[in-house]
């Protein structure tokens, strides 16, 4: 009879302590990261930024942490390209993006202080 080697070679899965993580779109996010995500969603809403929901905020936190930091700090202007969905942290970056790809539509948002 063949032996079942799968159970012997499979690594042991470690679980996070109960209550320390939140599941979002298949990811386990720490409570600290979740609080940052919720703050970012709230700032999105105050600024009128599109994609003011958790998945959009998660994308911004992961893909554009420098822009997320500006939005969380508040009192700044950020730009978003409605054509390619790029986030641009400064007006200079937005103008350069527009110059390079004039067919793209830029949207600027004033983010109020938190």
Helices and strands as residue ranges (DSSP letters): H 6-9, E 21-24, E 27-30, H 31-47, H 54-63, H 65-73, E 76-81, E 87-88, H 91-100, E 106-111
